Amino acid sequence: MADVEEPKFNSLADRIAALNRQKNFTSPPTTKRPPPPPPPGAAKPASTVPTPKANGTVPTQSPSLPARPQKRNPPSLPQRTNTGRSELAVETPPTPPSRDVPPPLPDRRNSSQPSPALPARRPSAQPFPNRRGSNSSEVSHISTVSNLSLNPISSRTSTTSVETTQPTRRVLAPALDQAKLPPLPPSRKEREAREAQAARENADREATEAVKAPLISVRSAPVVPSVGSLPGLPPRLPSRSRDSPAESPSGAPRRLPPPPSGYVRPPSSPGPRFRDEAPPPVPLSSRPTFAQIDAVAVRASANQVDTCLICRDFSAPDSVAAQYPNHSLPRHDPVGYLASVLCGPFSSATDKARAIFTWCHHNIAYNVEEFFGKCIKGRSVDETIFHGKAVCQGYAEVYQAIAQRAGLQCVVVGGHGKGYGYTPLTKNQPPPPRDPSGHAWNAVCIDNGEWKLLDACWGAGSVGNQQYHKQFKPQMFCLSNELFGLKHFPQNEQYFFRSDRSIPTWEEYMIGPVRGEKAEFYGTATDEGVSEFTFRPAEKHIPVYSGEVVRFQFGKVCEHWNPERHGKGKSYLLLMKIQGLDGRKEDMVPLETDGFWWWTDIAARDLGAPGQTIFLYALTTLNNRDARGVSKEEYYRTKNSGGYSMSWAIYAKWELV
């Protein structure tokens, strides 16, 4: 099939008209198409008269019709200049159908004549306010302003032939090293890296400077005197040995040999320490001023009684606790009733905790029948209160129930306790395997948010010879958490509540501050304000033939403990009962005191013979009268008078080896 030459048009309107005619074109009739008209330069025949034939006849011929003139195409419409619409939107009225054949379309591919360029579009001359309020007119105006006014070159919709034929200049981007661009802002990771580097540099710089030691706030309860609160150690006294060394020719005072390490040994933590241990140096940058020291001293002296649980006056909560025996309690909700009557009168959490502690002493006894019969029964808190007997777990559960109903924070702590049945380790005996079980006590939050460890079971009495001995022991409420931990090891390590936040190991707990068996200590000394944890020597066995001098030393439970205000009266005179040289003569040696410490120095060979026992006595009666306040001079005068009577109370006991 041959290619049809595409007709050529002079304008877009002509092409549109031709397309419209093709749209309305009807198929030509089936009759034979008339011949095409003669060319315009051909000669017309001179005459139309028929020529006669040879036989003389004239052929008959119909007259020929003239050629139909060609119909001209309608002229192109002029281009509108007062509208922004595209010329494609101009509609040309359709050409009525005709039997004429449309001229062939020119072949644009073979055409070398360029199509005429459209003139540049000009902005509308019609003012914007007079136009109709239609979206199309507003869009046309906006596009005209943005395209023609701001960037007329790039808004042209067509390109002229001149522009097409001209060579286009290609502009290359500058090389990378020639570009002068501003630096990019740092990213978030870069900023974080810079900040971390600056923090490290500041930390290194501060480490090289003088570092101020932070002041650590100790929120533990007042404890038995420690290094910072104990008065100075008493001076050493001359030995009582008969074979004392001769004085030096220079007349210098005689100096006793230092105590042996086997007898006077610096205790390890957590026990108290002696003053002879040099404290660490105080950083100069953290040294307080004199005004600060005076202010702290005045404030401490005013509040020392209230902050010290040993010297605090608990007479009010103790008296309230004695007014509500268990047989007088209502059967319905006894726990709530006790929480109201025991803790309601007090605003201090410490007084509330003390009232519950004292009530357990008055109303619950240790159930020795079930304990030794190994038939301990589980009871509820209400049943334990009315039954009036329990073991350590029952004491702890009753205390917790009442304290929590009173609004106190309280927990039951389970673990190991060095109570009935506990046997101290010998000097070289290894500790047993870890087994923190068999006992229970409480931890309660008192004033200032301080967690206090207490043992209501041990504070109510003690067990001996399979019998219960009811005896109130307030030290089980007043001991510091450090000293409390010497005989209590919790199963959960978070319940030590030590002020230094340290956690001792099971081996350290079982061995204790003293390696070997401790000296026997009696509770009557605690009632008189003597601390069990300040006894020296702490070991039970004392060698006789060591050739050394043994110091016996004891201190009060608190530096501001007053025997007349906090105890039962003036202090007793303390004496060491020894057996004499080779155990041949008993003697009573009074101890010196400075109001806080009691001490005396005795040669080891004067203590007695191996196998004998020595005691620490308190002179309770002298010549049938109370011996409180008796001095050493009065004791010697009475003893040298010849006729006298005395009685004693035992505080401690040692064995000679």
C-alpha positions as CSV (number, residue, x, y, z in Angstrom):
1,M,0.0,0.0,0.0
2,A,1.5,3.3,-1.1
3,D,2.1,6.0,1.4
4,V,-0.4,8.9,1.2
5,E,1.2,12.2,1.1
6,E,0.2,14.3,4.1
7,P,-1.3,17.7,3.1
8,K,0.4,20.8,4.2
9,F,-1.3,23.6,6.2
10,N,-0.3,27.2,6.8
11,S,-1.9,27.5,10.2
12,L,-3.2,25.5,13.1
13,A,-6.8,26.5,12.3
14,D,-6.5,25.1,8.8
15,R,-5.4,21.8,10.2
16,I,-8.3,21.8,12.7
17,A,-10.8,22.5,9.9
18,A,-9.3,19.6,7.8
19,L,-9.6,17.3,10.8
20,N,-13.2,18.4,11.3
21,R,-14.0,17.7,7.7
22,Q,-12.5,14.2,7.9
23,K,-14.7,13.7,11.0
24,N,-17.9,14.5,9.0
25,F,-16.7,12.8,5.8
26,T,-19.1,10.4,4.1
27,S,-18.1,7.7,1.7
28,P,-18.1,8.8,-2.0
29,P,-20.8,7.5,-4.3
30,T,-20.1,4.3,-6.2
31,T,-20.4,6.1,-9.6
32,K,-17.4,6.6,-11.6
33,R,-15.4,9.6,-10.5
34,P,-15.3,12.4,-13.0
35,P,-12.0,13.1,-14.7
36,P,-9.8,15.7,-13.2
37,P,-10.0,19.2,-14.7
38,P,-7.5,20.1,-17.4
39,P,-4.5,21.9,-16.5
40,P,-4.7,25.6,-16.5
41,G,-2.4,26.0,-19.6
42,A,-4.2,23.6,-21.9
43,A,-5.9,25.0,-25.2
44,K,-9.6,24.9,-25.4
45,P,-11.2,23.3,-28.6
46,A,-12.1,25.9,-31.3
47,S,-15.5,24.6,-32.1
48,T,-18.0,22.3,-30.7
49,V,-19.6,21.5,-34.1
50,P,-19.3,17.8,-34.9
51,T,-17.2,16.8,-37.8
52,P,-19.0,14.8,-40.5
53,K,-17.9,11.3,-41.1
54,A,-16.8,9.8,-44.4
55,N,-20.3,8.6,-45.3
56,G,-21.5,12.1,-44.9
57,T,-23.3,11.6,-41.7
58,V,-22.8,13.8,-38.8
59,P,-22.5,12.0,-35.5
60,T,-24.7,12.9,-32.8
61,Q,-22.8,14.4,-29.7
62,S,-24.2,15.7,-26.4
63,P,-23.0,19.0,-25.4
64,S,-20.2,18.8,-22.7
65,L,-20.7,20.4,-19.3
66,P,-18.3,22.9,-18.1
67,A,-15.9,21.9,-15.3
68,R,-17.1,22.6,-11.7
69,P,-15.0,25.2,-10.1
70,Q,-12.9,24.2,-7.0
71,K,-14.4,25.2,-3.7
72,R,-12.1,27.5,-1.8
73,N,-11.2,26.7,1.8
74,P,-12.6,29.1,4.3
75,P,-10.1,31.7,5.4
76,S,-8.2,31.1,8.7
77,L,-9.6,32.8,11.8
78,P,-7.5,35.6,13.1
79,Q,-5.7,35.0,16.4
80,R,-7.3,36.5,19.5
81,T,-5.1,38.7,21.5
82,N,-7.5,39.5,24.4
83,T,-7.7,36.1,26.0
84,G,-5.3,33.8,27.8
85,R,-6.9,30.7,26.5
86,S,-4.9,28.3,24.4
87,E,-5.6,28.4,20.7
88,L,-6.3,24.7,20.9
89,A,-9.6,25.6,22.6
90,V,-10.9,27.6,19.5
91,E,-13.7,25.8,17.9
92,T,-14.3,26.1,14.1
93,P,-17.9,25.6,12.9
94,P,-18.0,22.3,11.1
95,T,-18.0,22.3,7.3
96,P,-21.2,21.0,5.8
97,P,-20.7,17.7,4.2
98,S,-19.8,17.9,0.6
99,R,-19.3,15.4,-2.2
100,D,-16.0,17.0,-3.0
101,V,-13.0,15.0,-2.2
102,P,-10.8,16.8,0.4
103,P,-7.4,17.7,-0.8
104,P,-4.7,15.3,0.3
105,L,-2.7,16.1,3.4
106,P,0.8,17.2,2.9
107,D,3.6,14.9,4.1
108,R,5.2,16.6,7.0
109,R,8.1,14.1,7.1
110,N,9.2,15.1,3.7
111,S,8.5,18.7,4.1
112,S,11.5,21.0,4.3
113,Q,9.4,24.1,4.9
114,P,9.3,24.9,8.6
115,S,6.0,25.5,10.2
116,P,5.3,29.1,10.9
117,A,6.0,30.1,14.5
118,L,3.2,31.4,16.7
119,P,3.6,35.0,17.9
120,A,4.6,35.5,21.5
121,R,1.7,35.5,23.9
122,R,1.0,38.8,25.4
123,P,-0.7,39.5,28.8
124,S,-4.3,40.2,28.8
125,A,-5.3,43.8,28.5
126,Q,-8.5,43.3,30.4
127,P,-8.1,44.6,34.0
128,F,-8.4,42.0,36.7
129,P,-11.2,43.6,38.7
130,N,-13.5,43.7,35.6
131,R,-13.2,40.0,34.9
132,R,-15.7,37.5,36.0
133,G,-15.1,35.9,39.3
134,S,-14.4,32.5,37.9
135,N,-11.6,30.1,38.8
136,S,-10.4,29.9,35.2
137,S,-9.9,33.7,34.9
138,E,-8.0,33.8,38.2
139,V,-5.8,30.9,37.2
140,S,-5.1,32.5,33.8
141,H,-4.2,35.8,35.4
142,I,-2.0,34.2,38.0
143,S,-0.2,32.0,35.5
144,T,0.2,35.0,33.2
145,V,1.8,37.1,35.9
146,S,4.1,34.4,37.1
147,N,5.1,33.1,33.7
148,L,5.3,36.3,31.6
149,S,6.1,39.0,34.1
150,L,8.6,37.1,36.3
151,N,10.3,34.9,33.8
152,P,9.0,35.6,30.2
153,I,11.7,33.7,28.4
154,S,11.1,30.4,30.2
155,S,7.3,30.7,29.9
156,R,7.1,30.6,26.1
157,T,5.1,27.7,24.9
158,S,6.8,27.4,21.6
159,T,10.2,27.9,20.0
160,T,10.7,29.7,16.8
161,S,12.7,28.3,13.9
162,V,15.4,30.8,14.6
163,E,15.8,29.6,18.1
164,T,15.7,26.0,17.0
165,T,18.4,26.5,14.4
166,Q,20.7,28.5,16.6
167,P,23.3,26.4,18.5
168,T,22.6,26.0,22.1
169,R,25.4,26.9,24.6
170,R,26.1,24.2,27.1
171,V,27.2,25.4,30.5
172,L,29.0,22.9,32.6
173,A,29.0,22.9,36.4
174,P,32.2,23.9,38.0
175,A,34.6,21.3,39.2
176,L,34.2,20.0,42.8
177,D,37.4,21.7,44.1
178,Q,36.4,25.0,42.5
179,A,33.0,25.2,44.1
180,K,32.8,27.7,47.0
181,L,29.9,26.5,49.1
182,P,29.3,27.4,52.8
183,P,30.1,24.5,55.2
184,L,27.2,22.3,56.2
185,P,26.0,22.6,59.8
186,P,27.1,19.7,62.1
187,S,24.8,16.8,62.3
188,R,23.2,15.5,65.6
189,K,25.8,12.7,65.9
190,E,28.6,15.2,65.5
191,R,27.2,17.5,68.1
192,E,26.8,14.6,70.5
193,A,30.3,13.5,69.9
194,R,31.6,17.0,70.5
195,E,29.6,17.4,73.7
196,A,30.9,14.0,75.0
197,Q,34.5,15.0,74.2
198,A,34.0,18.3,76.0
199,A,32.6,16.4,79.0
200,R,35.6,14.1,79.1
201,E,38.0,17.0,78.9
202,N,36.2,18.8,81.8
203,A,36.3,15.6,83.9
204,D,40.0,15.1,83.2
205,R,40.7,18.8,84.1
206,E,38.7,18.5,87.4
207,A,40.5,15.3,88.3
208,T,43.8,17.1,88.1
209,E,42.5,19.9,90.4
210,A,41.9,19.7,94.1
211,V,38.9,17.5,94.7
212,K,36.6,18.3,97.5
213,A,35.7,15.3,99.6
214,P,31.9,15.0,99.7
215,L,30.2,15.0,103.0
216,I,28.4,11.7,103.4
217,S,25.2,11.9,105.4
218,V,25.0,9.0,107.8
219,R,21.3,8.3,108.5
220,S,22.0,5.3,110.8
221,A,20.7,5.3,114.3
222,P,23.1,6.4,117.0
223,V,25.3,3.5,117.8
224,V,27.6,2.3,120.5
225,P,30.5,4.8,120.5
226,S,32.7,4.5,117.6
227,V,36.1,6.1,116.8
228,G,34.7,9.6,116.1
229,S,32.6,9.8,119.3
230,L,34.7,7.8,121.9
231,P,36.8,9.8,124.3
232,G,40.5,9.3,124.4
233,L,41.9,6.1,125.6
234,P,42.8,6.0,129.3
235,P,46.5,6.3,130.2
236,R,48.4,3.1,130.9
237,L,49.0,2.2,134.6
238,P,52.2,0.6,135.9
239,S,52.3,-3.2,136.1
240,R,51.6,-5.0,139.4
241,S,54.4,-7.4,138.8
242,R,56.7,-7.9,141.7
243,D,59.7,-8.5,139.4
244,S,59.5,-5.2,137.7
245,P,62.6,-4.0,135.9
246,A,64.9,-1.6,137.7
247,E,64.7,2.0,137.0
248,S,67.2,3.5,134.5
249,P,70.1,5.5,135.9
250,S,68.9,8.6,134.2
251,G,65.8,8.6,136.3
252,A,63.4,8.6,133.4
253,P,59.9,7.3,134.1
254,R,59.4,3.6,133.6
255,R,57.5,2.6,130.5
256,L,55.5,-0.6,130.4
257,P,55.9,-2.9,127.4
258,P,53.2,-2.6,124.7
259,P,50.3,-5.1,125.0
260,P,50.7,-8.2,122.9
261,S,48.9,-8.5,119.7
262,G,47.3,-11.7,121.0
263,Y,45.4,-9.7,123.6
264,V,45.0,-6.1,122.6
265,R,44.3,-6.3,118.9
266,P,42.8,-3.6,116.8
267,P,39.3,-4.9,116.0
268,S,38.2,-5.4,112.4
269,S,35.1,-3.9,110.9
270,P,32.3,-3.6,111.9
271,G,33.5,-3.5,115.5
272,P,34.5,-0.2,117.1
273,R,38.1,0.9,116.8
274,F,40.6,2.5,119.3
275,R,41.7,6.0,119.2
276,D,45.4,5.0,118.7
277,E,44.6,4.4,115.0
278,A,45.4,7.5,113.0
279,P,42.5,8.9,111.1
280,P,42.9,9.7,107.4
281,P,44.0,13.2,106.5
282,V,41.2,15.7,106.0
283,P,41.3,17.5,102.6
284,L,42.0,21.2,103.0
285,S,39.4,22.1,100.4
286,S,36.6,20.6,102.5
287,R,37.8,21.9,105.9
288,P,34.9,23.7,107.6
289,T,35.2,27.2,109.1
290,F,35.1,27.8,112.9
291,A,31.6,29.3,112.6
292,Q,30.4,26.1,110.9
293,I,32.0,23.9,113.6
294,D,30.4,26.0,116.4
295,A,27.0,25.9,114.7
296,V,27.2,22.1,114.4
297,A,28.4,21.6,117.9
298,V,25.5,23.7,119.4
299,R,23.0,21.9,117.3
300,A,24.4,18.5,118.1
301,S,24.4,19.2,121.8
302,A,20.8,20.3,121.7
303,N,19.5,17.3,119.7
304,Q,21.8,14.6,120.9
305,V,19.3,13.1,123.3
306,D,16.5,13.0,120.7
307,T,18.7,11.5,117.9
308,C,20.3,8.8,120.1
309,L,18.0,5.8,120.5
310,I,20.0,4.6,123.5
311,C,19.5,7.8,125.5
312,R,16.1,8.8,124.2
313,D,13.3,8.9,126.7
314,F,10.9,6.2,125.7
315,S,8.9,6.3,128.9
316,A,5.7,7.5,127.2
317,P,5.5,4.7,124.5
318,D,6.6,2.1,127.1
319,S,3.9,3.2,129.5
320,V,1.2,3.1,126.8
321,A,2.3,-0.4,125.7
322,A,1.7,-1.7,129.2
323,Q,-1.9,-0.6,129.3
324,Y,-3.4,-3.0,126.7
325,P,-2.9,-6.7,127.6
326,N,-3.9,-9.2,125.0
327,H,-6.8,-10.6,127.1
328,S,-8.5,-7.1,127.1
329,L,-8.5,-6.7,123.3
330,P,-11.6,-6.9,121.2
331,R,-12.1,-10.1,119.3
332,H,-12.9,-8.3,116.1
333,D,-9.9,-6.7,114.4
334,P,-7.4,-6.8,117.3
335,V,-4.6,-5.6,114.9
336,G,-6.5,-2.4,114.0
337,Y,-7.3,-1.8,117.6
338,L,-3.7,-2.1,118.7
339,A,-2.5,0.1,115.9
340,S,-4.8,2.8,117.0
341,V,-4.2,2.7,120.8
342,L,-0.5,2.1,120.6
343,C,0.5,4.4,117.8
344,G,-2.3,7.0,117.8
345,P,-1.0,9.1,120.7
346,F,2.4,9.7,119.0
347,S,3.4,11.6,115.9
348,S,6.9,10.3,115.8
349,A,7.4,7.1,113.8
350,T,10.2,6.1,116.2
351,D,7.9,6.3,119.2
352,K,5.2,4.3,117.4
353,A,7.8,1.6,116.5
354,R,9.0,1.5,120.2
355,A,5.4,1.1,121.5
356,I,4.8,-1.9,119.4
357,F,8.2,-3.4,120.4
358,T,7.4,-3.0,124.1
359,W,3.9,-4.4,123.7
360,C,5.3,-7.6,122.3
361,H,7.5,-8.0,125.4
362,H,4.5,-7.7,127.7
363,N,2.0,-9.9,125.8
364,I,3.9,-12.6,123.8
365,A,6.1,-15.3,125.3
366,Y,8.4,-17.7,123.5
367,N,6.7,-21.0,122.8
368,V,9.3,-23.3,124.3
369,E,6.9,-26.3,124.3
370,E,6.5,-26.3,120.5
371,F,10.1,-25.2,119.8
372,F,11.7,-28.0,121.8
373,G,8.9,-30.5,120.9
374,K,9.5,-29.7,117.2
375,C,5.8,-29.3,116.6
376,I,5.6,-25.6,115.7
377,K,2.1,-24.8,114.5
378,G,1.3,-22.1,111.9
379,R,-1.1,-19.5,113.3
380,S,-2.5,-16.3,112.0
381,V,-1.7,-12.9,113.5
382,D,-5.0,-12.7,115.4
383,E,-4.5,-16.2,116.8
384,T,-1.0,-15.4,117.9
385,I,-2.1,-12.3,119.7
386,F,-4.8,-14.0,121.7
387,H,-2.7,-17.2,122.2
388,G,0.1,-15.1,123.7
389,K,2.9,-17.5,122.6
390,A,5.0,-17.7,119.5
391,V,8.4,-18.3,118.1
392,C,10.6,-15.7,116.3
393,Q,8.4,-15.9,113.1
394,G,5.3,-15.2,115.1
395,Y,6.9,-12.2,116.8
396,A,7.9,-10.7,113.5
397,E,4.5,-11.2,111.8
398,V,2.6,-9.6,114.7
399,Y,5.0,-6.7,114.7
400,Q,4.7,-6.2,111.0
401,A,0.9,-6.4,111.0
402,I,0.5,-3.8,113.7
403,A,3.1,-1.4,112.3
404,Q,1.6,-1.5,108.8
405,R,-1.9,-0.8,110.1
406,A,-0.4,2.2,111.9
407,G,1.0,3.6,108.7
408,L,4.6,2.5,109.2
409,Q,6.7,0.8,106.5
410,C,7.8,-2.6,107.9
411,V,9.0,-5.9,106.6
412,V,9.8,-9.3,108.0
413,V,13.5,-10.3,107.5
414,G,14.5,-13.9,107.6
415,G,18.0,-15.2,108.1
416,H,20.4,-16.6,110.6
417,G,20.7,-15.5,114.2
418,K,23.4,-16.2,116.8
419,G,20.9,-17.1,119.5
420,Y,20.0,-20.3,121.3
421,G,21.9,-23.3,120.0
422,Y,24.7,-21.2,118.4
423,T,28.2,-22.3,119.2
424,P,31.1,-19.9,118.5
425,L,33.8,-21.1,116.2
426,T,37.1,-22.1,117.7
427,K,40.3,-20.3,116.7
428,N,41.2,-22.5,113.7
429,Q,37.7,-23.9,113.0
430,P,36.5,-23.1,109.4
431,P,33.0,-21.5,109.1
432,P,30.1,-23.8,108.2
433,P,28.4,-23.8,104.8
434,R,26.2,-20.8,104.0
435,D,22.7,-21.3,105.5
436,P,21.0,-18.0,106.4
437,S,17.9,-19.5,108.0
438,G,16.3,-20.3,111.3
439,H,15.4,-16.9,112.6
440,A,13.2,-13.9,111.8
441,W,13.2,-10.2,112.8
442,N,11.9,-6.9,111.4
443,A,13.0,-3.7,109.6
444,V,10.9,-0.6,110.2
445,C,11.2,2.9,108.8
446,I,11.4,5.4,111.6
447,D,12.0,9.2,111.7
448,N,13.8,10.9,108.8
449,G,13.1,7.9,106.6
450,E,15.7,5.7,108.4
451,W,15.4,2.0,108.2
452,K,15.9,0.4,111.7
453,L,16.6,-3.2,112.4
454,L,15.0,-4.7,115.5
455,D,14.3,-8.1,117.1
456,A,11.1,-8.2,119.1
457,C,11.7,-11.9,120.0
458,W,15.1,-11.3,121.6
459,G,13.9,-8.1,123.1
460,A,11.1,-9.8,125.1
461,G,13.3,-12.4,126.9
462,S,15.7,-15.3,126.5
463,V,15.6,-19.1,126.5
464,G,17.8,-21.2,128.8
465,N,17.6,-24.8,130.1
466,Q,14.5,-25.3,127.8
467,Q,12.7,-22.6,129.8
468,Y,11.7,-19.0,128.8
469,H,13.0,-16.2,130.9
470,K,11.0,-13.0,130.4
471,Q,13.3,-10.0,130.5
472,F,12.9,-6.7,128.6
473,K,16.0,-6.0,126.5
474,P,15.7,-2.6,124.9
475,Q,19.1,-2.9,123.2
476,M,17.4,-5.1,120.6
477,F,15.6,-1.9,119.5
478,C,18.4,0.6,120.1
479,L,21.4,-1.1,118.6
480,S,22.8,0.4,115.4
481,N,22.4,-1.6,112.2
482,E,26.1,-2.4,112.2
483,L,26.2,-3.8,115.7
484,F,22.8,-5.5,115.1
485,G,24.4,-7.3,112.1
486,L,27.1,-8.9,114.2
487,K,24.4,-11.4,115.4
488,H,21.9,-11.3,112.5
489,F,22.6,-12.3,108.9
490,P,19.7,-11.7,106.5
491,Q,18.9,-14.1,103.7
492,N,18.3,-11.1,101.4
493,E,21.4,-8.9,101.2
494,Q,19.3,-5.7,100.8
495,Y,18.2,-5.9,104.4
496,F,21.6,-5.2,106.0
497,F,20.8,-1.4,106.0
498,R,24.3,-0.5,107.0
499,S,25.2,3.2,107.0
500,D,28.3,2.5,104.8
501,R,26.2,0.3,102.5
502,S,28.6,-2.5,102.8
503,I,27.6,-6.2,102.7
504,P,29.6,-8.6,104.8
505,T,30.1,-12.1,103.6
506,W,28.9,-15.2,105.3
507,E,32.4,-16.1,106.4
508,E,33.0,-12.7,108.0
509,Y,29.7,-12.9,109.8
510,M,30.5,-16.4,111.3
511,I,34.0,-15.6,112.3
512,G,33.1,-12.2,113.7
513,P,35.4,-9.4,114.7
514,V,37.2,-11.8,117.1
515,R,38.9,-14.9,115.8
516,G,38.2,-17.7,118.3
517,E,35.7,-17.9,121.2
518,K,34.6,-14.7,122.7
519,A,34.7,-13.9,126.4
520,E,31.5,-14.6,128.3
521,F,29.5,-11.4,128.8
522,Y,26.5,-11.1,131.1
523,G,23.5,-8.9,130.5
524,T,23.7,-7.2,133.9
525,A,26.5,-5.1,132.5
526,T,24.3,-3.8,129.7
527,D,21.7,-2.7,132.2
528,E,24.4,-0.6,133.8
529,G,25.4,1.1,130.6
530,V,28.5,-1.0,129.8
531,S,28.8,-1.9,126.1
532,E,29.4,-5.6,125.2
533,F,31.2,-4.5,122.0
534,T,33.9,-2.5,123.8
535,F,35.3,-5.3,126.0
536,R,39.0,-6.0,125.7
537,P,40.4,-8.6,125.7
538,A,37.6,-9.9,123.5
539,E,38.9,-13.5,123.4
540,K,37.9,-15.9,126.1
541,H,41.3,-17.6,126.6
542,I,44.3,-15.6,128.0
543,P,47.8,-17.1,128.0
544,V,49.5,-16.8,131.4
545,Y,53.2,-17.3,130.5
546,S,53.3,-14.7,127.7
547,G,55.4,-12.3,129.7
548,E,53.2,-9.4,128.7
549,V,50.9,-7.0,130.4
550,V,47.2,-7.4,129.7
551,R,44.9,-4.4,129.6
552,F,41.3,-4.9,130.6
553,Q,39.2,-2.1,129.2
554,F,35.4,-1.4,128.8
555,G,33.3,1.6,127.8
556,K,29.8,2.9,128.1
557,V,27.1,2.2,125.5
558,C,26.9,5.9,124.6
559,E,29.1,8.8,125.2
560,H,26.3,10.9,126.7
561,W,24.7,8.0,128.6
562,N,24.1,9.1,132.2
563,P,23.6,6.3,134.8
564,E,21.4,8.4,137.0
565,R,19.2,9.7,134.2
566,H,19.1,6.6,131.9
567,G,20.1,3.9,134.4
568,K,19.2,2.9,137.9
569,G,21.6,5.3,139.7
570,K,25.2,6.0,140.1
571,S,27.7,3.5,138.6
572,Y,29.1,0.6,140.5
573,L,32.7,0.2,141.3
574,L,34.2,-2.4,138.9
575,L,36.9,-4.8,140.0
576,M,38.9,-7.6,138.4
577,K,39.1,-10.8,140.5
578,I,42.4,-12.4,139.8
579,Q,44.1,-15.5,141.3
580,G,47.6,-14.0,142.0
581,L,51.0,-15.3,141.0
582,D,50.7,-19.0,140.1
583,G,47.2,-19.0,141.4
584,R,48.2,-18.8,145.1
585,K,46.4,-15.7,146.2
586,E,43.1,-14.2,145.2
587,D,42.9,-10.4,144.8
588,M,40.5,-7.7,143.8
589,V,41.9,-5.0,141.5
590,P,39.7,-1.8,141.1
591,L,39.5,-0.3,137.7
592,E,40.2,3.3,136.9
593,T,37.5,5.4,135.1
594,D,37.2,8.8,133.4
595,G,33.4,8.7,133.2
596,F,33.4,6.8,129.9
597,W,36.2,4.2,130.0
598,W,37.1,1.7,132.7
599,W,40.6,0.2,132.5
600,T,43.4,-1.5,134.4
601,D,46.7,-3.1,133.4
602,I,47.8,-6.4,135.0
603,A,50.8,-8.6,134.2
604,A,49.8,-11.9,132.7
605,R,51.7,-14.0,135.3
606,D,49.7,-12.2,138.1
607,L,46.4,-13.4,136.7
608,G,46.7,-16.9,138.0
609,A,47.6,-20.4,136.8
610,P,46.4,-22.1,133.6
611,G,42.9,-23.6,134.0
612,Q,41.8,-20.9,136.5
613,T,39.1,-18.4,135.8
614,I,39.1,-14.6,136.3
615,F,36.0,-12.4,136.5
616,L,34.9,-8.8,136.1
617,Y,32.8,-7.9,139.2
618,A,30.6,-5.0,140.1
619,L,30.5,-4.1,143.8
620,T,26.8,-4.0,144.6
621,T,26.7,-3.9,148.4
622,L,29.3,-2.8,150.9
623,N,28.6,-3.4,154.6
624,N,25.0,-4.2,153.9
625,R,24.3,-1.0,152.0
626,D,23.9,-0.1,148.4
627,A,27.4,0.3,146.9
628,R,26.4,2.7,144.0
629,G,28.8,5.6,143.8
630,V,31.5,3.9,146.0
631,S,35.0,5.2,145.1
632,K,38.2,3.2,144.9
633,E,39.6,5.0,148.0
634,E,36.5,4.2,150.0
635,Y,36.7,0.6,149.0
636,Y,40.4,0.3,150.1
637,R,39.6,2.0,153.5
638,T,36.8,-0.4,154.1
639,K,38.9,-3.4,153.1
640,N,41.8,-2.3,155.3
641,S,39.6,-1.8,158.3
642,G,39.4,-5.5,158.9
643,G,35.6,-6.1,159.4
644,Y,33.4,-5.7,156.3
645,S,30.9,-7.5,154.1
646,M,30.6,-7.3,150.3
647,S,28.5,-8.7,147.5
648,W,29.2,-8.7,143.7
649,A,27.6,-9.0,140.3
650,I,29.4,-10.7,137.4
651,Y,29.9,-8.7,134.2
652,A,32.3,-10.9,132.3
653,K,34.5,-14.0,132.6
654,W,37.8,-15.2,131.0
655,E,39.8,-18.5,131.2
656,L,43.5,-18.8,131.7
657,V,45.6,-21.1,129.5
